[in-house]
Amino acid sequence: MKQYPTQRFGKEFSMAKTTGLPTLEDLVDVPRGDLLKLRANVEEALRANEAREKQAAKDKIKELVESSGFNLVDLFGDMLPKSEGTGKRSYNRKSKDGEREPVAPKYRHPENPSETWSGRGRKPKWVEAHLEAGGNMEDLLINKD
């Protein structure tokens, strides 16, 4: 077990017997500024520890998968995010040049098939007219299955 200093900030710590770490009683009289520094150091140590443990877990998994004759894509490819080579998911449907991709139409005008609507935004006048005439949205669906 690692040994921690028993004297710090001009004070002798009683130290917890099981862990060797200072107890709350040890820290109560430590100046606030020193405690804030200590907290920052502890948080940084936690981040470094977590990163090290994550990498170790990844290495173990990779070694296990490769020793079985497979690779991660073979085993988990259907669970990985779909992307176009960027390694990231695209949620905003923007093309590679930064322009928004058009949304596929969901509804079609019954008498003029060239007029369509994606179902997003304000309803076109032909949709409103159809609904006022007693029709429903399902009548206008392009894919009715």
Disulfide bonds with the S-S distance in Angstrom:
none
